[in-house]
Amino acid sequence: MTDKMAELMAAYPTYEQVESFTEDFRTGAKNAYGKGVHWARYWLDPTLNILTTLLKGNIYAVVAYPPRGWYPDKLPYLEYFRGWILEYHPLTESWELLISSQEVGIDDFMLLRQACKES
């Protein structure tokens, strides 16, 4: 892996950054470049977009993905996306990581995210 490849891989957000994006969204999305009632979009850097969505109640999903025009055959070392599902606990004002795509894989993550939305 070249230094540039390693740099792009490292560009995916840390869990602390994911939590920060989610907290910003929960409290009004003041740092988002686009927002709706149930979602907000952020840029981490020019190589990654961040989408934060409210699934239900205090459960949120965050996905980080390369911008349009990225094709896996050109940058095969980048994942299609990385995702996290977090729950906010108002009594303790804390976040809990419920699942991440790195733990379960992208397909299972997408199924779990959909199940949270529908339950």
C-alpha positions as CSV (number, residue, x, y, z in Angstrom):
1,M,0.0,0.0,0.0
2,T,1.4,3.4,-1.0
3,D,1.5,6.4,1.4
4,K,-1.4,8.0,-0.5
5,M,-3.5,4.8,-0.1
6,A,-2.7,4.8,3.6
7,E,-3.6,8.5,3.9
8,L,-7.0,7.9,2.2
9,M,-7.7,4.9,4.4
10,A,-6.9,7.0,7.5
11,A,-9.3,9.6,6.2
12,Y,-12.3,7.7,7.5
13,P,-13.5,9.2,10.7
14,T,-12.5,8.0,14.1
15,Y,-15.3,7.0,16.5
16,E,-14.8,10.3,18.4
17,Q,-15.4,12.2,15.1
18,V,-18.5,10.1,14.4
19,E,-19.8,10.9,17.8
20,S,-19.1,14.6,17.3
21,F,-21.0,14.7,13.9
22,T,-23.9,12.9,15.6
23,E,-24.0,15.3,18.5
24,D,-23.9,18.2,16.2
25,F,-26.8,16.8,14.3
26,R,-28.7,16.0,17.5
27,T,-28.3,19.6,18.6
28,G,-29.3,21.4,15.4
29,A,-26.6,20.6,12.8
30,K,-25.0,24.0,12.9
31,N,-21.8,22.6,11.2
32,A,-23.6,20.7,8.5
33,Y,-23.4,21.8,4.9
34,G,-26.9,20.4,4.2
35,K,-29.7,19.3,6.5
36,G,-33.2,18.1,6.8
37,V,-35.5,17.1,9.6
38,H,-34.0,13.6,9.8
39,W,-30.5,14.0,8.3
40,A,-27.5,16.2,8.0
41,R,-24.5,16.1,5.6
42,Y,-20.9,17.0,6.6
43,W,-17.5,16.9,4.9
44,L,-14.6,15.4,6.8
45,D,-12.2,16.3,4.1
46,P,-12.3,16.4,0.2
47,T,-12.2,12.6,0.1
48,L,-15.1,11.7,2.3
49,N,-18.8,12.7,2.8
50,I,-20.5,12.1,6.1
51,L,-24.3,11.5,6.3
52,T,-25.9,11.5,9.8
53,T,-29.5,10.3,10.1
54,L,-32.1,9.9,12.8
55,L,-33.3,6.3,12.7
56,K,-35.8,6.5,15.6
57,G,-36.0,8.0,19.1
58,N,-32.4,8.4,20.2
59,I,-30.8,6.1,17.7
60,Y,-28.7,7.6,14.9
61,A,-26.8,6.2,11.9
62,V,-23.6,7.8,10.5
63,V,-22.1,6.7,7.2
64,A,-18.8,8.0,5.7
65,Y,-18.4,7.5,1.9
66,P,-16.2,8.7,-0.9
67,P,-17.7,11.5,-3.1
68,R,-19.4,10.9,-6.5
69,G,-17.2,9.8,-9.2
70,W,-15.3,7.3,-7.0
71,Y,-15.2,3.9,-8.5
72,P,-14.0,0.8,-6.6
73,D,-11.9,-0.3,-9.6
74,K,-9.9,2.9,-9.5
75,L,-9.4,3.0,-5.7
76,P,-10.0,-0.6,-4.6
77,Y,-8.5,-0.1,-1.2
78,L,-11.3,2.2,-0.1
79,E,-14.4,0.7,1.3
80,Y,-17.8,1.5,-0.3
81,F,-18.6,3.2,3.0
82,R,-18.1,2.8,6.7
83,G,-21.1,3.1,9.0
84,W,-22.0,3.3,12.7
85,I,-25.2,3.1,14.6
86,L,-25.2,5.0,17.9
87,E,-27.7,5.5,20.7
88,Y,-27.9,8.7,22.8
89,H,-28.6,8.4,26.5
90,P,-30.2,11.6,27.7
91,L,-29.9,10.8,31.4
92,T,-26.1,10.5,31.2
93,E,-25.7,12.7,28.2
94,S,-23.6,10.0,26.6
95,W,-23.3,8.0,23.4
96,E,-23.2,4.2,23.0
97,L,-21.9,2.5,19.9
98,L,-24.4,-0.2,19.0
99,I,-22.8,-1.5,15.8
100,S,-20.3,-0.6,13.1
101,S,-19.9,-1.8,9.5
102,Q,-16.3,-2.7,10.4
103,E,-17.6,-5.2,13.0
104,V,-20.3,-6.8,11.0
105,G,-19.6,-6.0,7.3
106,I,-21.5,-3.6,5.0
107,D,-24.3,-5.9,4.1
108,D,-25.3,-6.8,7.7
109,F,-24.9,-3.1,8.7
110,M,-27.4,-2.1,6.0
111,L,-29.8,-4.7,7.2
112,L,-29.5,-3.6,10.8
113,R,-29.9,0.0,9.9
114,Q,-33.1,-0.8,8.0
115,A,-34.4,-2.9,10.9
116,C,-33.8,0.0,13.3
117,K,-35.8,2.4,11.0
118,E,-38.7,0.0,10.7
119,S,-39.0,-1.1,14.3
